[in-house]
Amino acid sequence: MSVRTPDPDWHPDEPSQTPPTNPGWLSDLELAQVRGRLPLLYVEAVPVRVDGLGQITEVGLLLRANSVGEMTRTIVSGRVMYGETLRDALFRHLEKDLGPMAFPLLPASPVPATVAEYFPMPGISPFSDERQHAVSLVYVVPVTGTCEPRQDALEVTWMPPAEAASSAVGDELEGGRGVLVRRALASAGALG
């Protein structure tokens, strides 16, 4: 399982490349050092479609191949950069994972639906990430546009909330995210 937000491909020892203009980016070495010493802050989003009354009708889960070639499901996820607001980080990762035409309706308040704490050691919490200790603020975000996944996602699969919260789908979600999706949907009143 990986909670991934790739940093730009910039290496200070290559003179042909210019450093990133955003000081929130870390080099691979810096990121590895930080991950070994501090918990990192992430935002995650469960994309949903809603009806005219605001009731959740569908949940969008990303399908991707993991590092060993297995097909897994995940949700929108990524780090919050230094100096970046939670809203900006959430919007950046929604656009990165769902495409610029997804048109997410960001929450008016930065209060998350739930919080997940990922550990590199299994058994401490239902959530695991072998690379790091991470704290993730999880949001349920309605999207109104067309989702064309980018980065490493192959597709967005839309399903009814009960199916997204099922054990079968939960087993396909990496790092314990089946529990996270159930918690997020329950907080939004989508599970009867």
MDAnalysis code that builds the backbone (N, CA, C; Angstrom):
import MDAnalysis as mda
import numpy as np

u = mda.Universe.empty(576, n_residues=192, atom_resindex=np.repeat(np.arange(192), 3), trajectory=True)
u.add_TopologyAttr("name", ["N", "CA", "C"] * 192)
u.add_TopologyAttr("resid", np.arange(1, 193))
u.add_TopologyAttr("resname", ["MET", "SER", "VAL", "ARG", "THR", "PRO", "ASP", "PRO", "ASP", "TRP", "HIS", "PRO", "ASP", "GLU", "PRO", "SER", "GLN", "THR", "PRO", "PRO", "THR", "ASN", "PRO", "GLY", "TRP", "LEU", "SER", "ASP", "LEU", "GLU", "LEU", "ALA", "GLN", "VAL", "ARG", "GLY", "ARG", "LEU", "PRO", "LEU", "LEU", "TYR", "VAL", "GLU", "ALA", "VAL", "PRO", "VAL", "ARG", "VAL", "ASP", "GLY", "LEU", "GLY", "GLN", "ILE", "THR", "GLU", "VAL", "GLY", "LEU", "LEU", "LEU", "ARG", "ALA", "ASN", "SER", "VAL", "GLY", "GLU", "MET", "THR", "ARG", "THR", "ILE", "VAL", "SER", "GLY", "ARG", "VAL", "MET", "TYR", "GLY", "GLU", "THR", "LEU", "ARG", "ASP", "ALA", "LEU", "PHE", "ARG", "HIS", "LEU", "GLU", "LYS", "ASP", "LEU", "GLY", "PRO", "MET", "ALA", "PHE", "PRO", "LEU", "LEU", "PRO", "ALA", "SER", "PRO", "VAL", "PRO", "ALA", "THR", "VAL", "ALA", "GLU", "TYR", "PHE", "PRO", "MET", "PRO", "GLY", "ILE", "SER", "PRO", "PHE", "SER", "ASP", "GLU", "ARG", "GLN", "HIS", "ALA", "VAL", "SER", "LEU", "VAL", "TYR", "VAL", "VAL", "PRO", "VAL", "THR", "GLY", "THR", "CYS", "GLU", "PRO", "ARG", "GLN", "ASP", "ALA", "LEU", "GLU", "VAL", "THR", "TRP", "MET", "PRO", "PRO", "ALA", "GLU", "ALA", "ALA", "SER", "SER", "ALA", "VAL", "GLY", "ASP", "GLU", "LEU", "GLU", "GLY", "GLY", "ARG", "GLY", "VAL", "LEU", "VAL", "ARG", "ARG", "ALA", "LEU", "ALA", "SER", "ALA", "GLY", "ALA", "LEU", "GLY"])
u.atoms.positions = np.array([
    [0.842, -1.174, 0.000],
    [0.000, 0.000, 0.000],
    [0.879, 1.225, 0.000],
    [0.501, 2.188, -0.771],
    [1.250, 3.433, -0.819],
    [0.301, 4.610, -0.793],
    [0.548, 5.511, 0.127],
    [-0.125, 6.802, 0.101],
    [0.833, 7.679, -0.678],
    [0.544, 7.920, -1.940],
    [1.534, 8.504, -2.808],
    [1.169, 9.904, -3.289],
    [2.160, 10.758, -3.232],
    [2.121, 12.026, -3.925],
    [3.519, 12.235, -4.457],
    [3.747, 11.982, -5.735],
    [5.103, 12.111, -6.253],
    [5.551, 13.561, -6.264],
    [6.790, 13.759, -5.891],
    [7.379, 15.084, -6.021],
    [7.887, 15.230, -7.443],
    [8.066, 16.463, -7.915],
    [8.557, 16.641, -9.282],
    [9.907, 15.968, -9.462],
    [10.209, 15.594, -10.669],
    [11.499, 14.975, -10.971],
    [12.558, 16.062, -11.077],
    [13.090, 16.471, -9.964],
    [14.124, 17.481, -9.921],
    [15.271, 16.967, -9.090],
    [16.457, 17.082, -9.606],
    [17.637, 16.639, -8.897],
    [18.641, 17.782, -8.900],
    [19.051, 18.248, -7.709],
    [19.908, 19.421, -7.630],
    [21.265, 19.245, -8.295],
    [21.709, 18.004, -8.506],
    [23.017, 17.790, -9.116],
    [22.982, 17.811, -10.648],
    [21.807, 18.043, -11.255],
    [21.714, 18.147, -12.712],
    [21.571, 19.613, -13.085],
    [22.627, 20.208, -13.680],
    [22.615, 21.644, -13.962],
    [21.576, 22.063, -14.998],
    [21.107, 21.147, -15.838],
    [20.144, 21.520, -16.875],
    [18.743, 21.734, -16.311],
    [18.500, 21.304, -15.091],
    [17.179, 21.438, -14.500],
    [17.160, 22.607, -13.527],
    [16.032, 23.281, -13.490],
    [15.879, 24.361, -12.526],
    [15.098, 23.835, -11.338],
    [15.373, 24.363, -10.150],
    [14.654, 23.873, -8.970],
    [13.180, 24.247, -9.037],
    [12.337, 23.484, -8.360],
    [10.919, 23.823, -8.343],
    [10.708, 25.188, -7.699],
    [9.722, 25.928, -8.179],
    [9.465, 27.258, -7.637],
    [8.722, 27.193, -6.316],
    [8.099, 26.072, -6.022],
    [7.363, 25.925, -4.776],
    [8.275, 25.284, -3.739],
    [8.612, 26.005, -2.661],
    [9.526, 25.446, -1.671],
    [8.922, 24.303, -0.857],
    [7.635, 23.997, -1.060],
    [6.999, 22.888, -0.362],
    [7.419, 21.538, -0.898],
    [7.995, 21.490, -2.101],
    [8.439, 20.216, -2.661],
    [9.711, 19.775, -1.992],
    [9.846, 18.478, -1.801],
    [11.039, 17.892, -1.221],
    [11.720, 17.012, -2.255],
    [13.038, 16.968, -2.205],
    [13.753, 16.025, -3.061],
    [13.471, 14.621, -2.542],
    [13.771, 13.610, -3.324],
    [13.556, 12.228, -2.890],
    [14.311, 11.931, -1.597],
    [15.537, 12.423, -1.499],
    [16.349, 12.196, -0.300],
    [15.737, 12.908, 0.906],
    [15.342, 14.164, 0.726],
    [14.723, 14.907, 1.827],
    [13.431, 14.234, 2.279],
    [12.609, 13.790, 1.320],
    [11.353, 13.134, 1.661],
    [11.602, 11.851, 2.443],
    [12.579, 11.057, 2.030],
    [12.906, 9.817, 2.745],
    [13.362, 10.120, 4.169],
    [14.162, 11.181, 4.345],
    [14.633, 11.548, 5.682],
    [13.471, 12.001, 6.565],
    [12.577, 12.818, 6.017],
    [11.433, 13.302, 6.783],
    [10.513, 12.141, 7.144],
    [10.234, 11.258, 6.170],
    [9.346, 10.118, 6.433],
    [9.868, 9.237, 7.558],
    [11.172, 9.157, 7.708],
    [11.761, 8.332, 8.758],
    [11.743, 8.968, 10.130],
    [11.360, 10.268, 10.212],
    [11.458, 10.963, 11.485],
    [10.174, 11.619, 11.974],
    [9.264, 11.941, 11.037],
    [8.070, 12.699, 11.413],
    [6.826, 12.141, 10.736],
    [5.672, 12.252, 11.396],
    [4.430, 11.932, 10.680],
    [4.167, 13.016, 9.640],
    [3.656, 12.634, 8.487],
    [3.329, 13.589, 7.430],
    [1.825, 13.787, 7.359],
    [1.409, 14.978, 6.943],
    [-0.002, 15.301, 6.818],
    [-0.469, 15.081, 5.380],
    [-1.570, 14.368, 5.236],
    [-2.173, 14.088, 3.941],
    [-3.627, 14.536, 3.943],
    [-4.159, 14.746, 2.748],
    [-5.597, 14.873, 2.560],
    [-6.018, 13.723, 1.662],
    [-7.206, 13.187, 1.916],
    [-7.773, 12.146, 1.067],
    [-9.213, 12.537, 0.783],
    [-9.691, 12.141, -0.381],
    [-11.058, 12.480, -0.771],
    [-11.756, 11.255, -1.318],
    [-12.988, 11.072, -0.860],
    [-13.868, 10.055, -1.421],
    [-14.774, 10.813, -2.388],
    [-14.523, 10.693, -3.711],
    [-15.366, 11.412, -4.668],
    [-16.741, 10.768, -4.765],
    [-17.768, 11.603, -4.785],
    [-19.141, 11.092, -4.852],
    [-19.949, 11.897, -5.862],
    [-21.043, 11.293, -6.318],
    [-22.069, 11.971, -7.109],
    [-23.284, 12.082, -6.190],
    [-23.962, 13.220, -6.252],
    [-25.134, 13.429, -5.403],
    [-26.343, 13.776, -6.251],
    [-27.542, 13.521, -5.698],
    [-28.769, 13.892, -6.390],
    [-29.144, 15.335, -6.009],
    [-30.296, 15.787, -6.457],
    [-30.744, 17.147, -6.204],
    [-30.944, 17.483, -4.745],
    [-31.116, 16.468, -3.911],
    [-31.289, 16.686, -2.476],
    [-29.977, 16.556, -1.701],
    [-28.890, 16.330, -2.430],
    [-27.590, 16.188, -1.786],
    [-27.306, 14.800, -1.246],
    [-28.159, 13.819, -1.590],
    [-27.931, 12.446, -1.156],
    [-26.913, 11.776, -2.079],
    [-26.007, 11.031, -1.506],
    [-24.973, 10.351, -2.295],
    [-25.607, 9.217, -3.085],
    [-25.406, 9.243, -4.405],
    [-25.943, 8.194, -5.276],
    [-24.848, 7.267, -5.788],
    [-23.617, 7.792, -5.903],
    [-22.499, 6.972, -6.393],
    [-21.212, 7.396, -5.698],
    [-20.310, 6.430, -5.573],
    [-18.989, 6.651, -5.002],
    [-17.963, 6.300, -6.075],
    [-16.972, 7.160, -6.266],
    [-15.931, 6.921, -7.261],
    [-14.666, 6.382, -6.624],
    [-14.236, 5.202, -7.071],
    [-12.991, 4.615, -6.593],
    [-12.031, 4.475, -7.760],
    [-10.781, 4.803, -7.516],
    [-9.758, 4.730, -8.558],
    [-9.236, 3.302, -8.675],
    [-9.059, 2.843, -9.899],
    [-8.475, 1.535, -10.174],
    [-7.056, 1.766, -10.670],
    [-6.106, 1.033, -10.106],
    [-4.708, 1.189, -10.536],
    [-3.954, -0.109, -10.312],
    [-2.803, -0.185, -10.926],
    [-1.901, -1.318, -10.710],
    [-0.877, -0.895, -9.657],
    [-0.660, -1.752, -8.661],
    [0.328, -1.411, -7.635],
    [1.739, -1.746, -8.117],
    [2.718, -1.608, -7.232],
    [4.123, -1.780, -7.614],
    [4.466, -3.203, -8.049],
    [3.653, -4.191, -7.678],
    [3.913, -5.570, -8.099],
    [2.954, -6.018, -9.205],
    [2.212, -5.061, -9.775],
    [1.347, -5.364, -10.907],
    [-0.050, -5.839, -10.571],
    [-0.412, -5.858, -9.293],
    [-1.765, -6.262, -8.901],
    [-2.713, -5.084, -9.081],
    [-3.951, -5.388, -9.476],
    [-4.954, -4.349, -9.605],
    [-5.559, -4.072, -8.228],
    [-5.552, -2.818, -7.835],
    [-6.101, -2.408, -6.546],
    [-6.981, -1.182, -6.735],
    [-7.750, -0.884, -5.722],
    [-8.562, 0.331, -5.718],
    [-8.025, 1.273, -4.653],
    [-8.257, 2.549, -4.876],
    [-7.839, 3.554, -3.915],
    [-8.736, 4.769, -4.049],
    [-8.449, 5.788, -3.269],
    [-9.180, 7.043, -3.351],
    [-8.176, 8.155, -3.643],
    [-8.666, 9.347, -3.848],
    [-7.793, 10.504, -4.078],
    [-6.985, 10.736, -2.805],
    [-5.674, 10.920, -2.963],
    [-4.804, 11.030, -1.803],
    [-3.551, 11.806, -2.145],
    [-3.045, 12.575, -1.182],
    [-1.773, 13.247, -1.389],
    [-1.359, 14.103, -0.208],
    [-0.077, 14.449, -0.194],
    [0.487, 15.244, 0.893],
    [0.028, 16.693, 0.836],
    [0.022, 17.311, 2.001],
    [-0.166, 18.751, 2.115],
    [1.234, 19.355, 2.161],
    [1.497, 20.280, 1.254],
    [2.819, 20.897, 1.204],
    [2.929, 22.031, 2.228],
    [4.142, 22.338, 2.595],
    [4.424, 23.433, 3.513],
    [3.837, 24.722, 2.936],
    [3.055, 25.439, 3.737],
    [2.471, 26.704, 3.301],
    [1.200, 26.568, 2.482],
    [0.731, 25.353, 2.251],
    [-0.458, 25.119, 1.436],
    [-1.666, 24.936, 2.353],
    [-2.796, 25.565, 2.004],
    [-4.004, 25.360, 2.795],
    [-4.576, 23.980, 2.512],
    [-5.402, 23.485, 3.444],
    [-6.038, 22.191, 3.240],
    [-6.916, 22.213, 1.986],
    [-7.651, 23.299, 1.776],
    [-8.510, 23.419, 0.588],
    [-7.682, 23.362, -0.693],
    [-6.552, 24.075, -0.700],
    [-5.702, 24.058, -1.893],
    [-5.130, 22.672, -2.147],
    [-4.697, 22.001, -1.088],
    [-4.147, 20.645, -1.238],
    [-5.229, 19.691, -1.737],
    [-6.417, 19.790, -1.185],
    [-7.519, 18.928, -1.596],
    [-7.855, 19.153, -3.067],
    [-7.951, 20.407, -3.474],
    [-8.254, 20.714, -4.874],
    [-7.146, 20.210, -5.797],
    [-5.897, 20.423, -5.414],
    [-4.760, 19.989, -6.245],
    [-4.792, 18.481, -6.466],
    [-5.054, 17.716, -5.412],
    [-5.056, 16.259, -5.549],
    [-6.300, 15.744, -6.279],
    [-7.429, 16.396, -6.094],
    [-8.625, 16.016, -6.859],
    [-8.387, 16.231, -8.349],
    [-7.805, 17.373, -8.704],
    [-7.528, 17.639, -10.119],
    [-6.469, 16.691, -10.663],
    [-5.450, 16.410, -9.851],
    [-4.367, 15.505, -10.270],
    [-4.906, 14.104, -10.542],
    [-5.772, 13.604, -9.651],
    [-6.243, 12.226, -9.778],
    [-7.479, 12.065, -10.663],
    [-8.357, 13.072, -10.706],
    [-9.613, 12.937, -11.455],
    [-9.636, 13.741, -12.748],
    [-8.667, 14.608, -12.948],
    [-8.623, 15.430, -14.150],
    [-9.227, 16.805, -13.919],
    [-8.909, 17.753, -14.792],
    [-9.345, 19.136, -14.605],
    [-10.833, 19.363, -14.840],
    [-11.528, 18.403, -15.443],
    [-12.948, 18.573, -15.739],
    [-13.856, 17.877, -14.721],
    [-13.308, 17.449, -13.585],
    [-14.107, 16.770, -12.558],
    [-15.037, 17.750, -11.832],
    [-14.648, 18.988, -11.740],
    [-15.424, 20.037, -11.065],
    [-15.865, 19.621, -9.661],
    [-14.897, 19.466, -8.747],
    [-15.249, 19.103, -7.369],
    [-15.911, 20.273, -6.654],
    [-16.841, 19.950, -5.774],
    [-17.486, 20.943, -4.920],
    [-16.836, 20.825, -3.545],
    [-15.828, 21.643, -3.314],
    [-15.077, 21.540, -2.071],
    [-15.939, 21.960, -0.892],
    [-15.735, 21.319, 0.253],
    [-16.532, 21.680, 1.423],
    [-16.258, 23.120, 1.852],
    [-17.279, 23.766, 2.375],
    [-17.130, 25.142, 2.840],
    [-16.231, 25.216, 4.066],
    [-16.168, 24.141, 4.819],
    [-15.367, 24.089, 6.029],
    [-14.258, 23.055, 5.862],
    [-13.078, 23.337, 6.404],
    [-11.991, 22.352, 6.295],
    [-12.091, 21.219, 7.317],
    [-13.267, 21.029, 7.923],
    [-13.443, 19.947, 8.895],
    [-13.624, 18.632, 8.130],
    [-12.768, 17.640, 8.380],
    [-12.860, 16.379, 7.639],
    [-14.017, 15.502, 8.109],
    [-14.414, 14.580, 7.247],
    [-15.437, 13.590, 7.596],
    [-14.884, 12.592, 8.602],
    [-13.614, 12.271, 8.470],
    [-12.943, 11.357, 9.390],
    [-11.435, 11.602, 9.298],
    [-10.698, 10.989, 10.170],
    [-9.242, 11.102, 10.196],
    [-8.677, 9.688, 10.215],
    [-7.632, 9.467, 9.435],
    [-6.966, 8.162, 9.404],
    [-5.504, 8.350, 9.783],
    [-4.976, 7.432, 10.572],
    [-3.574, 7.470, 10.937],
    [-2.910, 6.199, 10.413],
    [-1.996, 6.384, 9.454],
    [-1.288, 5.274, 8.819],
    [0.036, 5.042, 9.541],
    [0.348, 3.754, 9.757],
    [1.603, 3.381, 10.400],
    [2.372, 2.411, 9.508],
    [3.712, 2.439, 9.592],
    [4.488, 1.461, 8.829],
    [4.450, 0.073, 9.473],
    [4.060, 0.003, 10.753],
    [3.974, -1.273, 11.447],
    [2.517, -1.712, 11.469],
    [2.193, -2.903, 10.935],
    [0.799, -3.356, 10.934],
    [0.280, -3.600, 12.344],
    [-1.037, -3.430, 12.504],
    [-1.694, -3.761, 13.752],
    [-1.914, -2.605, 14.705],
    [-1.286, -1.470, 14.485],
    [-1.480, -0.332, 15.384],
    [-2.825, 0.336, 15.107],
    [-3.171, 0.436, 13.839],
    [-4.465, 0.973, 13.423],
    [-4.920, 0.161, 12.217],
    [-6.142, 0.377, 11.740],
    [-6.568, -0.361, 10.541],
    [-5.862, 0.089, 9.272],
    [-5.077, 1.177, 9.358],
    [-4.455, 1.767, 8.171],
    [-2.950, 1.559, 8.206],
    [-2.390, 1.196, 7.048],
    [-0.947, 0.949, 7.000],
    [-0.326, 1.556, 5.757],
    [0.914, 1.975, 5.894],
    [1.739, 2.476, 4.800],
    [3.170, 2.123, 5.172],
    [3.754, 1.173, 4.456],
    [5.072, 0.664, 4.840],
    [6.166, 1.727, 4.802],
    [5.917, 2.855, 4.146],
    [6.956, 3.876, 4.012],
    [7.006, 4.874, 5.152],
    [5.882, 5.024, 5.903],
    [5.843, 6.188, 6.775],
    [4.706, 6.127, 7.790],
    [4.799, 7.048, 8.736],
    [3.702, 7.357, 9.657],
    [3.043, 8.605, 9.066],
    [1.745, 8.521, 8.769],
    [1.042, 9.645, 8.147],
    [-0.315, 9.833, 8.797],
    [-0.721, 11.082, 8.904],
    [-2.053, 11.419, 9.393],
    [-2.805, 12.010, 8.207],
    [-3.991, 11.492, 7.967],
    [-4.759, 11.891, 6.798],
    [-6.114, 12.438, 7.200],
    [-6.427, 13.633, 6.685],
    [-7.746, 14.227, 6.859],
    [-8.573, 13.799, 5.659],
    [-9.727, 13.180, 5.916],
    [-10.501, 12.543, 4.852],
    [-11.801, 13.309, 4.632],
    [-12.063, 13.634, 3.369],
    [-13.239, 14.409, 2.987],
    [-14.102, 13.624, 2.009],
    [-15.407, 13.832, 2.082],
    [-16.339, 13.327, 1.080],
    [-16.610, 14.511, 0.169],
    [-16.238, 14.384, -1.126],
    [-16.311, 15.528, -2.034],
    [-17.182, 15.195, -3.244],
    [-18.314, 15.913, -3.397],
    [-19.110, 15.738, -4.617],
    [-18.350, 16.272, -5.836],
    [-18.439, 15.540, -6.929],
    [-17.890, 16.009, -8.202],
    [-19.030, 16.042, -9.212],
    [-19.035, 17.063, -10.049],
    [-20.145, 17.250, -10.980],
    [-19.754, 17.086, -12.437],
    [-18.462, 17.028, -12.716],
    [-18.012, 16.966, -14.099],
    [-17.588, 15.574, -14.532],
    [-16.821, 15.547, -15.595],
    [-16.309, 14.305, -16.165],
    [-14.964, 13.974, -15.538],
    [-14.827, 12.757, -15.063],
    [-13.582, 12.329, -14.422],
    [-12.746, 11.530, -15.412],
    [-11.581, 12.045, -15.704],
    [-10.597, 11.375, -16.560],
    [-9.341, 11.212, -15.714],
    [-9.161, 10.047, -15.106],
    [-8.043, 9.893, -14.177],
    [-6.693, 10.160, -14.838],
    [-5.830, 10.734, -14.041],
    [-4.478, 11.033, -14.489],
    [-3.511, 10.347, -13.553],
    [-2.254, 10.653, -13.666],
    [-1.202, 10.032, -12.876],
    [-1.212, 8.527, -13.114],
    [-1.296, 7.710, -12.076],
    [-1.180, 6.266, -12.248],
    [-2.517, 5.534, -12.175],
    [-3.624, 6.250, -12.080],
    [-4.934, 5.596, -12.051],
    [-5.369, 5.223, -13.462],
    [-5.979, 4.061, -13.607],
    [-6.436, 3.589, -14.905],
    [-7.855, 4.045, -15.211],
    [-8.697, 4.090, -14.170],
    [-10.084, 4.514, -14.359],
    [-10.693, 4.879, -13.019],
    [-11.826, 5.572, -13.089],
    [-12.655, 5.817, -11.915],
    [-13.881, 4.938, -12.082],
    [-14.128, 4.074, -11.113],
    [-15.300, 3.200, -11.140],
    [-16.349, 3.785, -10.204],
    [-17.537, 4.037, -10.752],
    [-18.635, 4.588, -9.948],
    [-19.538, 3.447, -9.509],
    [-19.897, 3.433, -8.230],
    [-20.745, 2.375, -7.689],
    [-21.648, 2.939, -6.600],
    [-22.766, 2.258, -6.323],
    [-23.643, 2.713, -5.243],
    [-22.905, 2.683, -3.898],
    [-23.292, 3.549, -2.953],
    [-22.607, 3.588, -1.657],
    [-22.538, 2.233, -0.946],
    [-23.618, 1.459, -0.985],
    [-23.604, 0.156, -0.304],
    [-22.548, -0.769, -0.903],
    [-22.386, -0.733, -2.214],
    [-21.362, -1.568, -2.858],
    [-19.963, -1.078, -2.501],
    [-19.755, 0.243, -2.508],
    [-18.440, 0.802, -2.160],
    [-18.062, 0.466, -0.726],
    [-19.058, 0.339, 0.149],
    [-18.810, 0.030, 1.557],
    [-18.776, -1.469, 1.841],
    [-18.988, -2.296, 0.821],
    [-19.031, -3.748, 1.030],
    [-17.655, -4.316, 1.358],
    [-17.654, -5.472, 1.971],
    [-16.393, -6.151, 2.299],
    [-15.614, -6.524, 1.052],
    [-16.329, -6.943, 0.005],
    [-15.655, -7.352, -1.234],
    [-14.867, -6.192, -1.829],
    [-15.478, -5.019, -1.912],
    [-14.766, -3.850, -2.447],
    [-13.716, -3.382, -1.445],
    [-14.039, -3.436, -0.158],
    [-13.083, -3.033, 0.868],
    [-11.791, -3.825, 0.804],
    [-11.890, -5.099, 0.448],
    [-10.695, -5.938, 0.322],
    [-9.821, -5.510, -0.856],
    [-10.396, -4.847, -1.846],
    [-9.636, -4.365, -3.000],
    [-8.939, -3.036, -2.725],
    [-9.372, -2.341, -1.682],
    [-8.793, -1.043, -1.340],
    [-7.519, -1.247, -0.539],
    [-6.476, -0.536, -0.902],
    [-5.170, -0.724, -0.292],
    [-5.040, -0.012, 1.056],
    [-4.204, -0.559, 1.917],
    [-3.834, 0.087, 3.168],
    [-4.934, 0.268, 4.184],
    [-6.010, -0.504, 4.102],
    [-7.106, -0.367, 5.048],
    [-8.140, 0.665, 4.646],
    [-8.070, 1.138, 3.418],
    [-8.988, 2.195, 2.990],
    [-10.443, 1.740, 2.888],
    [-10.706, 0.449, 2.923],
    [-12.093, -0.006, 2.966],
    [-12.768, 0.509, 4.230],
    [-12.067, 0.449, 5.344],
    [-12.569, 0.983, 6.613],
    [-12.775, 2.485, 6.489],
    [-11.818, 3.151, 5.877],
    [-11.888, 4.600, 5.718],
    [-13.094, 5.013, 4.871],
    [-13.336, 4.320, 3.761],
    [-14.484, 4.632, 2.899],
    [-15.786, 4.422, 3.666],
    [-15.891, 3.333, 4.414],
    [-17.106, 3.083, 5.214],
    [-17.324, 4.199, 6.242],
    [-16.250, 4.612, 6.926],
    [-16.370, 5.677, 7.917],
    [-16.805, 7.000, 7.263],
    [-16.192, 7.322, 6.139],
    [-16.505, 8.581, 5.449],
    [-17.948, 8.586, 4.968],
    [-18.403, 7.477, 4.367],
    [-19.781, 7.404, 3.886],
    [-20.775, 7.421, 5.043],
    [-20.439, 6.771, 6.144],
    [-21.332, 6.795, 7.313],
    [-21.451, 8.205, 7.868],
    [-20.344, 8.948, 7.884],
    [-20.389, 10.327, 8.405],
    [-21.247, 11.219, 7.520],
    [-21.358, 10.879, 6.227],
    [-22.172, 11.660, 5.295],
    [-23.614, 11.150, 5.233],
    [-23.943, 10.146, 6.058],
    [-25.298, 9.612, 6.096],
    [-25.660, 8.764, 4.893],
    [-24.652, 8.238, 4.193],
    [-24.915, 7.460, 2.965],
    [-25.138, 5.984, 3.225],
    [-24.894, 5.533, 4.438],
    [-25.104, 4.119, 4.744],
    [-26.281, 4.002, 5.699],
    [-27.332, 3.346, 5.239],
    [-28.575, 3.266, 6.006],
    [-28.459, 2.333, 7.119],
])
